[in-house]
Amino acid sequence: MTNETQVLSSGIEEISLYANIFADLGATERILLVLAIATFAHLCVRGIRHLGQRLLSAEAMLRWTKFRTLAGLATSAIVFTLYFGAFGLVLSEFGVSLTAYLASASIIWLVIGFGSQGVVQDVVTGLTVILSDLFRVGDLVEISEQTGIVQSITMRFTILLNPLGAQVFFPNRTLSNIIVYPRGYVRCFADITLSAQEDTAQQMLSRVNAITQGFFEQFPGIMRNNPEIGARSSTPAGRNFVRVKFRIWPGRTTPIENAYKQEIVQTLKTLDPTYAEWM
């Protein structure tokens, strides 16, 4: 206990010594000292922001949503503390009491808190989404009937990139009816009947390849990946067919059910006049 008391007494004496030295300085020297502290705080802020941006933009960190968001929040808190403290020291040289400054700031923040309950709800909901791993950056989700890839989860907004390449901003407090697609796409199949005659079947397969590739280029906004054409197969009844596999955005099956199907039927009818729509 004696050693701890001596250390505490020594620390108090050092603080008192620095306080006396500060008090002995003239008004000009004190203002210059405070400005120097404020400048140092500003440089620290810039350094923290620069370091934070480099860390958060690193390729390895892009997948760590929790770390990125919490690191951003910590950086903002440090930046605010440095500016707040430096501003208080500058005001103290103009006769403003630090106690009154802190009390006034507390009251102002209390008023702001009551007036910005939506912002508080955004922050709380954003932290809940991040810490609970409800969804992550890069996931394909549907929120309030809007579908897109999660581009960013911040304290205020969740940002989706929709199939047309536009950013959709959701205030976190409005997040509801969330659907997550773990595969990142919706599967859609088209089974296309081929002719029993080998030559005609080969021609049909060639036309199907061309139409499928052209369809992908014509409707890029519905596809998540290139369509795949599987190997030729047969049913127990002897029907030959080929399966085209689509990976599409949710709710985008209409062009396949209509435009793609009609083009396939009309094209294959030129090779086989008996080709029917059900085939």
Residue pairs with C-beta under 8 A, 6 or more apart in sequence:
22 30
22 33
25 33
27 93
30 93
31 93
34 86
34 89
34 90
34 92
34 93
35 90
37 86
37 89
38 86
38 87
38 89
38 90
41 82
41 83
41 85
41 86
42 82
42 83
42 86
44 82
45 78
45 79
45 82
45 83
48 75
48 78
48 79
49 75
49 79
52 71
52 72
52 75
55 61
55 71
56 68
56 71
56 72
61 67
61 68
62 68
62 137
63 136
63 137
63 138
65 130
65 136
65 137
65 153
66 130
66 131
69 126
69 127
69 130
69 153
69 154
69 155
70 130
72 154
72 155
73 155
84 105
88 98
88 101
88 102
91 101
92 98
92 101
113 120
118 171
118 173
119 156
121 172
121 173
122 155
122 156
122 157
122 171
122 172
122 173
123 155
123 156
123 172
125 172
125 173
125 175
126 153
126 154
126 155
126 156
126 158
126 172
127 155
128 134
129 135
129 153
129 158
129 172
129 175
130 153
134 178
134 180
135 141
135 150
135 178
135 180
136 150
136 153
137 150
137 151
137 152
137 153
138 149
138 150
139 149
139 150
139 180
139 181
139 182
139 184
140 147
140 148
140 149
140 150
140 180
140 181
140 183
140 184
140 185
140 224
140 249
140 250
141 147
141 148
141 149
141 150
141 160
141 178
141 179
141 180
141 181
142 177
142 178
142 179
142 181
142 250
143 158
143 160
143 170
143 175
143 176
143 177
143 178
143 179
144 170
144 174
144 175
144 176
144 177
145 177
146 160
146 162
146 168
146 170
147 160
147 162
147 163
147 249
147 250
147 251
148 160
148 161
148 162
148 163
148 168
149 160
149 161
150 158
150 159
150 160
151 159
151 160
151 161
151 167
152 158
152 159
153 159
155 172
156 171
156 172
157 169
157 170
157 171
157 172
158 169
158 170
158 172
158 175
159 167
159 168
159 169
159 170
160 167
160 168
160 170
161 167
161 168
162 168
163 221
163 222
163 249
163 252
164 221
179 250
181 250
184 224
185 224
185 225
185 247
185 248
185 249
186 247
186 248
186 249
186 250
186 252
186 253
187 245
187 246
187 247
188 245
188 246
188 247
188 248
188 253
188 256
189 243
189 244
189 245
189 246
190 243
190 244
190 246
190 256
190 260
190 261
190 264
191 241
191 242
191 243
191 244
192 204
192 208
192 241
192 242
192 243
192 244
192 264
192 268
192 279
193 239
193 240
193 241
193 275
193 279
194 200
194 201
194 204
194 205
194 232
194 240
194 241
194 242
195 201
195 204
195 240
195 271
195 272
196 238
196 240
200 271
200 272
201 232
201 240
203 271
204 268
204 271
204 272
205 229
205 232
205 242
207 267
207 268
207 271
208 229
208 242
208 244
208 264
208 268
209 229
211 260
211 263
211 264
211 267
212 227
212 229
212 244
212 260
213 227
215 227
215 255
215 259
215 260
215 263
216 223
216 226
216 227
219 255
219 259
221 249
221 252
222 248
222 249
222 252
222 255
222 256
223 246
223 247
223 248
223 249
224 247
224 248
224 249
225 247
227 244
227 245
227 246
227 247
228 244
228 245
229 242
229 243
229 244
229 245
230 242
230 243
230 244
230 245
231 242
232 240
232 241
232 242
233 240
233 241
233 242
233 243
234 240
234 241
235 241
246 256
248 256
261 277
265 275
265 276
265 277
265 279
268 275
268 279
269 275
